[in-house]
Amino acid sequence: MRKLISLTFLCFVVVAQLTSQTFRYEVHDADHIPPHVYKERRERLMDSVGARSIVAVMSADVRNRQNDVDYEYRQSSNMLYLTGYPDPGATLLLAPSGIVLGERTVREILFVKERNVDRERWTGVTAGPAEAMSVYGIDTALANTELTGILKRLFSDERGEQNTDSTNDTLIIPDWPTKSIGMALLGRNLYVDSEVRKGLRDQFDGITIVAQLPTIAAMREVKDTAELRLMRKAIDISVDGHRYAIRNAKPGMKEYQIEALVEFGFKNGGAEDVGYPSIVGARYNACILHYTSNRMPSSTGDLILSDCGAEYHGYTADVTRTFPINGRFTDDQRTIYNIVLEAQDSGIAACKAGAPFSAPHEAAKAVIARRLFELGIIESADSVKRYFMHGTSHYLGLDVHDAGTRGPLRPNTVVTVEPGIYIAEGAPCDKRWWNIGIRIEDDILITSDRPVNLSGALERTAEAIEKLMTPGEYDAGSDAGRR
């Protein structure tokens, strides 16, 4: 009996030790954006909204891949921009007039999941309220179970009736993690915006709900020093990944094998992920703008269009190169390539502070229209959209198509310049041009002086790409003169 009691006690001690174990929360990279930068952003945002407003920013939803497997989590960009907090289940409340908590008044609260050792043993360590404050510099962090109670205090009295003494009458929600859910059996969508609005209005009579906040888009458009540092890192990693793939691609490789070369370079350089699904198209697939299947084998004579960008600490690059799988452009391929390159040079030159957002596109489009007309591929400049059907530029940052105002270009804004020509099989032109799809894309920093091509170290000319693909001929930076 004594042995049984001793064994039972020992088991109790072991179980107690196991259940009391905690895992250390660590941030392994030392180059993250400092907490005070996030704090300054939140203060700027609060200064831009009315005193009677509350701003609610939500984390991204966890996306289910299939059954009990979820997609790898990526935080919503607005939450990253304002807090740097990386985990799901969080909501940030910003209150310009303050929120009373006991004997103190705070202007910001981040509601997060409390840490749970059992859950962390399965899925990894997340930042609880203590870590949200100590690591990410949030003034006040609470368990997310307290969010609804705080909202009731902000917009109504304890009995749930409208609080006429409250200074708050507007809830601003900049974006929704999930905008709609398709319900095929009912033949309609469930729109989150309308459901949340209805639920909140049922609770708080007279509340105004605003589902946009232009200020945050304007703030995110112009990058601060910390953002540009991370963007340069993401772009440099992307340049190395593209270069590695171009040097090692061979005829007969499947598109996904070339994709693997690029993404190996990204991960090897320290990227956490890709900023968007990699586009690697051979032959006619190069004429599909957002082709992502990446399953077809390549053949000698094919062009490979590789549109891939590394994501580093939330910030993404967006770089495209088109190269001949066998290392040499045909004369026709070279002709179209040089038109796209000329168009891109014109688009980059148009990236000047104060210029309209559309200026790079208009400059690039004019070149392509003129050159295709000279070749007899189009009969008039108005037909250029048949082969150049997309815009030339978009903002770049936390999102590959980043937030912005589309107003005049401003210093410290990063935009892409990515003209292309896509002549699919069956196009109404000479067959010699069929299945030529070419895009060249770089990431351009707007300054008060000349634009800076942040990805310009990656070979751009046809000659430099051929040299890169020739064994023994590689010279890093050989195309740097075209930056």
C-alpha positions in Angstrom: 0.0 0.0 0.0 2.8 2.4 0.9 4.4 1.7 -2.5 1.1 2.4 -4.2 0.7 5.7 -2.4 4.2 6.7 -3.3 3.7 5.8 -6.9 0.4 7.8 -7.0 2.1 10.7 -5.4 5.0 10.5 -7.9 2.5 10.5 -10.8 0.7 13.5 -9.3 4.0 15.4 -9.1 5.0 14.5 -12.7 1.5 15.6 -14.0 1.7 18.8 -11.9 5.1 19.5 -13.4 4.0 18.9 -16.9 0.9 21.1 -16.6 2.9 23.8 -15.0 5.5 23.9 -17.7 5.6 27.1 -19.7 7.2 27.8 -23.1 9.4 30.8 -23.6 8.1 33.5 -26.0 11.0 34.7 -28.2 11.4 36.9 -31.2 14.4 35.5 -33.0 15.3 38.4 -35.4 16.8 41.5 -34.1 15.8 43.8 -37.0 12.0 44.1 -36.4 10.4 47.6 -36.3 10.9 49.1 -32.8 7.8 49.4 -30.6 8.0 53.2 -30.4 7.4 53.4 -34.2 4.1 51.4 -33.9 3.2 53.7 -31.0 3.8 56.8 -33.1 1.6 55.4 -35.9 -1.3 54.7 -33.5 -1.0 58.2 -32.1 -1.1 59.7 -35.6 -4.1 57.6 -36.5 -6.0 58.6 -33.3 -5.2 62.3 -33.9 -6.9 62.0 -37.3 -10.3 60.7 -36.2 -13.0 62.4 -34.2 -13.0 62.5 -30.4 -16.3 60.6 -30.3 -14.9 57.8 -32.4 -13.5 54.4 -31.5 -11.2 52.6 -34.1 -11.3 48.8 -34.1 -8.6 46.9 -36.0 -9.0 43.1 -36.2 -6.4 40.4 -36.8 -6.7 38.1 -39.8 -8.9 35.0 -39.5 -7.4 31.6 -39.4 -8.1 30.0 -42.8 -8.9 26.3 -43.0 -7.1 24.4 -45.7 -9.0 21.1 -45.3 -10.4 19.0 -42.4 -8.3 19.8 -39.3 -5.4 21.5 -41.2 -5.2 25.3 -41.5 -3.2 27.4 -43.8 0.0 28.9 -42.4 -1.1 32.1 -40.6 -0.4 35.6 -41.8 -1.5 38.6 -39.8 -3.7 41.3 -41.3 -1.6 44.1 -42.7 -3.4 46.9 -40.7 -2.7 45.0 -37.5 0.9 44.5 -38.4 1.2 48.2 -39.4 -0.2 49.5 -36.1 1.2 46.9 -33.6 3.5 44.3 -35.1 1.5 41.7 -33.2 1.7 38.5 -35.3 -1.0 36.1 -33.8 -4.7 35.5 -34.5 -7.6 36.3 -32.3 -6.6 39.9 -31.6 -8.5 43.2 -31.7 -7.0 46.7 -31.3 -9.2 49.4 -29.9 -8.1 53.0 -30.2 -10.0 55.6 -28.3 -8.9 59.3 -28.8 -10.9 60.4 -25.7 -9.7 57.5 -23.6 -11.1 54.4 -22.0 -11.5 54.3 -18.2 -10.0 51.2 -16.6 -10.3 51.5 -12.8 -8.3 54.5 -11.7 -6.6 55.1 -15.0 -7.6 56.2 -18.5 -6.0 54.6 -21.5 -6.2 55.4 -25.2 -5.4 52.0 -26.6 -6.2 48.4 -25.7 -5.0 45.3 -27.5 -7.3 42.3 -26.8 -5.4 39.0 -27.4 -5.8 35.3 -26.6 -4.5 34.3 -23.2 -1.6 31.9 -23.3 -2.6 28.3 -22.9 0.2 25.7 -22.3 -1.8 22.8 -23.6 -2.5 24.6 -26.9 1.1 25.8 -27.2 2.4 22.3 -26.8 0.5 21.5 -30.1 0.7 24.6 -32.2 3.5 26.8 -30.7 3.9 29.8 -28.5 1.8 32.9 -29.0 2.0 36.3 -27.3 -0.5 36.8 -24.5 -1.4 40.0 -22.8 1.9 40.2 -20.9 4.0 39.7 -24.1 1.8 42.1 -26.1 2.9 44.8 -23.6 6.5 43.8 -22.9 7.5 42.8 -26.4 5.3 44.9 -28.7 5.0 48.0 -26.5 1.2 48.1 -26.2 0.1 50.3 -23.3 -2.6 48.0 -22.2 -3.4 44.4 -23.3 -6.3 42.3 -22.0 -7.7 38.9 -22.7 -9.9 39.0 -25.8 -12.8 37.7 -23.7 -13.1 41.2 -22.2 -13.7 42.9 -25.6 -17.5 42.8 -25.6 -17.6 44.1 -22.0 -15.4 47.1 -22.9 -17.6 47.9 -25.9 -20.7 47.9 -23.7 -19.0 50.4 -21.4 -18.0 52.6 -24.3 -21.3 52.7 -26.1 -23.9 52.0 -23.4 -24.4 51.9 -19.7 -24.3 48.8 -17.5 -28.0 48.1 -18.2 -27.5 48.0 -21.9 -29.3 51.2 -22.5 -27.9 54.1 -24.6 -25.5 56.1 -22.5 -26.3 59.8 -23.2 -23.3 60.9 -21.2 -20.9 58.8 -23.4 -18.5 60.7 -25.6 -18.5 57.8 -28.1 -21.0 57.5 -30.9 -18.9 56.1 -33.9 -17.2 52.8 -34.3 -14.6 52.8 -37.2 -13.7 49.4 -38.6 -11.0 50.0 -41.4 -11.4 46.5 -42.9 -12.9 43.1 -42.4 -10.7 40.0 -42.1 -13.3 38.1 -44.1 -15.6 40.1 -46.3 -18.1 37.5 -47.3 -18.8 33.7 -47.0 -20.2 31.9 -50.1 -23.3 29.8 -49.4 -23.8 27.9 -52.6 -26.8 25.9 -51.4 -28.7 29.1 -50.7 -27.4 30.8 -53.9 -26.1 33.8 -52.1 -23.2 35.2 -50.0 -23.2 36.0 -46.3 -21.7 39.5 -46.0 -19.8 40.0 -42.7 -20.1 43.8 -42.8 -23.9 43.7 -42.8 -24.1 41.0 -40.2 -21.8 42.8 -37.8 -23.6 46.1 -38.4 -26.9 44.6 -37.5 -25.5 42.9 -34.4 -23.9 46.1 -33.1 -27.0 48.2 -33.8 -29.1 45.7 -32.0 -26.9 46.2 -28.9 -26.2 49.9 -29.2 -29.0 52.1 -30.4 -27.9 55.0 -32.4 -24.3 53.9 -33.0 -22.7 54.9 -36.3 -20.5 52.3 -37.9 -17.9 53.4 -40.5 -16.3 50.6 -42.5 -13.4 52.6 -43.9 -10.6 54.8 -42.8 -8.8 56.6 -45.6 -6.2 58.0 -43.2 -4.6 54.6 -42.7 -4.3 54.1 -46.4 -2.6 57.5 -46.8 -0.2 56.6 -43.9 0.7 53.3 -45.4 1.3 54.8 -48.8 4.4 56.7 -47.6 7.0 54.5 -46.0 9.0 55.5 -43.0 12.6 54.6 -42.4 11.9 51.4 -40.6 9.6 50.2 -43.4 12.1 51.0 -46.2 14.8 49.1 -44.3 12.6 45.9 -44.3 11.5 46.5 -47.9 15.1 46.7 -49.1 15.8 43.5 -47.3 12.8 41.7 -48.9 13.8 43.1 -52.4 17.4 42.1 -52.0 16.4 38.6 -51.0 14.1 38.5 -54.1 16.8 39.6 -56.4 19.1 36.8 -55.1 16.3 34.2 -55.5 15.5 35.3 -59.1 19.1 35.3 -60.0 19.6 31.8 -58.6 16.7 30.4 -60.5 17.7 32.1 -63.8 21.2 30.7 -63.5 20.1 27.2 -62.7 17.0 26.8 -65.0 17.3 24.2 -67.7 15.1 23.1 -70.6 12.8 20.2 -69.5 12.3 21.6 -66.0 8.7 21.8 -64.8 7.4 25.2 -64.0 7.2 24.2 -60.3 10.9 23.2 -60.3 11.8 26.7 -61.4 9.4 28.0 -58.8 11.3 25.8 -56.2 14.6 27.4 -57.3 13.3 30.9 -56.7 11.7 30.1 -53.4 14.7 28.2 -52.2 16.6 31.5 -52.7 14.0 33.3 -50.7 14.0 31.0 -47.7 17.8 30.7 -47.9 18.0 34.5 -47.7 15.9 34.7 -44.6 12.4 35.3 -46.0 9.5 33.9 -43.9 7.3 33.4 -46.9 6.3 34.6 -50.4 4.4 37.8 -50.6 1.9 36.2 -53.1 1.6 32.9 -54.9 4.6 32.6 -57.3 3.8 32.9 -61.0 6.1 30.8 -63.2 4.8 30.4 -66.7 6.4 28.7 -69.7 5.5 29.2 -73.3 1.7 30.2 -73.6 1.4 30.2 -69.8 3.5 33.4 -69.9 0.6 35.1 -71.5 -1.7 34.4 -68.5 -1.3 37.3 -66.1 -1.9 35.6 -62.8 -1.1 32.0 -63.7 -0.2 30.0 -60.6 -0.7 26.3 -61.5 3.0 26.0 -62.4 2.8 22.3 -63.5 3.8 22.4 -67.2 7.2 21.2 -68.4 9.4 23.7 -70.3 11.0 23.1 -73.7 13.9 24.5 -75.6 12.8 27.8 -77.1 10.3 28.6 -74.4 10.3 31.9 -72.5 9.8 31.7 -68.8 7.9 34.5 -67.1 8.8 34.4 -63.4 6.8 36.9 -61.2 7.8 36.1 -57.6 8.4 38.2 -54.4 9.8 37.3 -51.0 8.1 38.5 -47.8 10.3 39.6 -45.0 8.8 40.6 -41.6 5.5 41.3 -43.3 6.9 43.4 -46.2 6.9 42.0 -49.7 8.9 42.5 -52.9 7.3 42.1 -56.4 9.8 41.4 -59.1 9.3 39.8 -62.6 11.9 38.7 -65.1 11.3 36.9 -68.4 14.1 34.7 -69.7 14.7 32.0 -72.4 14.9 28.6 -70.8 17.8 27.6 -73.1 19.8 30.8 -72.4 19.3 32.6 -75.7 16.5 34.8 -77.0 15.3 34.2 -80.5 15.3 37.3 -82.7 11.5 37.7 -82.4 11.6 37.2 -78.6 14.5 39.7 -78.3 12.5 42.3 -80.4 9.5 42.1 -78.1 11.7 42.0 -75.0 13.5 45.2 -75.9 10.1 46.9 -76.5 9.0 46.0 -73.0 12.4 47.1 -71.6 12.1 50.5 -73.4 8.6 50.9 -72.0 9.8 50.1 -68.5 12.6 52.6 -68.7 10.1 55.2 -69.8 7.8 54.2 -66.9 10.6 54.4 -64.4 11.7 57.8 -65.7 8.1 59.0 -65.1 8.2 58.1 -61.4 8.7 61.6 -60.1 7.3 63.2 -57.0 4.2 65.2 -57.8 3.5 63.3 -61.0 0.1 61.7 -61.4 -0.1 58.1 -60.2 -1.0 57.2 -63.8 2.2 58.8 -65.2 4.3 55.6 -65.4 1.5 53.7 -67.1 0.9 56.4 -69.7 4.6 56.6 -70.5 5.0 52.8 -70.8 1.8 52.4 -72.8 2.9 55.0 -75.3 6.1 53.1 -76.0 4.4 49.8 -76.5 1.6 51.2 -78.7 4.1 52.9 -80.9 6.5 49.9 -81.3 3.7 47.4 -81.8 2.2 49.6 -84.5 5.7 49.9 -86.2 5.9 46.1 -86.3 2.4 45.7 -87.7 1.2 43.8 -84.7 -1.6 46.4 -84.1 -3.3 48.6 -86.6 -3.8 51.6 -84.3 -2.6 52.8 -80.9 -6.1 52.1 -79.5 -5.6 48.4 -80.0 -2.7 48.2 -77.6 -4.9 46.9 -74.8 -5.2 43.6 -76.7 -1.6 42.8 -75.8 -1.0 45.1 -72.8 -4.2 44.8 -70.8 -3.1 45.7 -67.2 -1.8 48.8 -65.4 1.9 49.5 -65.1 2.1 50.4 -61.4 0.7 49.7 -58.0 1.8 50.5 -54.4 4.0 48.0 -52.6 4.5 47.4 -48.9 2.8 45.1 -46.4 0.6 44.0 -49.3 1.7 43.2 -52.8 -1.0 45.6 -53.9 -0.6 47.9 -51.0 -2.8 50.6 -49.6 -2.7 54.1 -51.0 -4.6 57.0 -52.3 -3.7 56.9 -56.0 -3.0 60.6 -55.8 0.1 62.4 -57.0 3.3 60.4 -56.3 4.9 61.2 -53.0 8.5 60.8 -51.8 9.2 57.6 -49.9 6.4 55.8 -51.7 7.3 52.5 -53.4 5.5 51.5 -56.6 6.1 48.8 -59.2 6.7 49.5 -62.8 5.7 46.4 -64.8 4.8 46.8 -68.4 4.2 43.7 -70.5 3.3 42.3 -73.9 1.3 39.1 -74.1 0.6 37.6 -77.6 -1.3 34.4 -77.1 -1.7 31.8 -79.7 -4.5 32.7 -82.1 -3.9 36.5 -81.8 -4.8 38.5 -84.9 -1.2 39.1 -85.9 1.6 37.2 -87.7 2.1 33.7 -86.1 5.8 34.4 -85.6 4.8 36.5 -82.5 2.4 33.9 -81.0 3.2 32.6 -77.5 5.5 35.4 -76.6 4.6 36.7 -73.2 7.1 39.1 -71.5 6.8 41.2 -68.4 9.6 43.1 -66.7 8.9 44.4 -63.2 10.9 46.3 -60.7 10.2 48.1 -57.4 10.8 51.8 -57.6 11.3 54.2 -54.7 9.9 57.7 -55.3 12.3 60.4 -54.0 12.4 64.2 -54.1 15.0 63.7 -56.9 15.4 60.8 -59.3 13.5 57.5 -58.8 15.5 54.6 -57.3 15.2 51.1 -58.7 15.4 49.0 -55.5 15.5 45.8 -57.5 17.7 47.1 -60.3 20.6 44.9 -59.3 18.8 42.0 -61.0 19.8 41.7 -64.6 17.3 43.5 -66.9 18.7 43.6 -70.5 18.5 40.7 -72.8 22.2 40.6 -73.1 22.8 40.6 -69.3 20.2 37.8 -68.8 22.0 35.7 -71.5 25.3 36.3 -69.8 23.8 35.3 -66.5 22.7 32.1 -68.0 26.1 31.3 -69.6 28.4 29.1 -67.5 31.5 31.0 -66.5 30.1 34.4 -67.7 28.3 35.4 -64.6 29.3 38.7 -63.1 27.0 39.9 -60.2 25.8 43.5 -60.8 26.6 43.4 -64.5 23.3 45.2 -65.2 23.7 47.7 -62.4 24.2 50.5 -64.8 20.6 50.4 -65.8 19.3 51.1 -62.3 
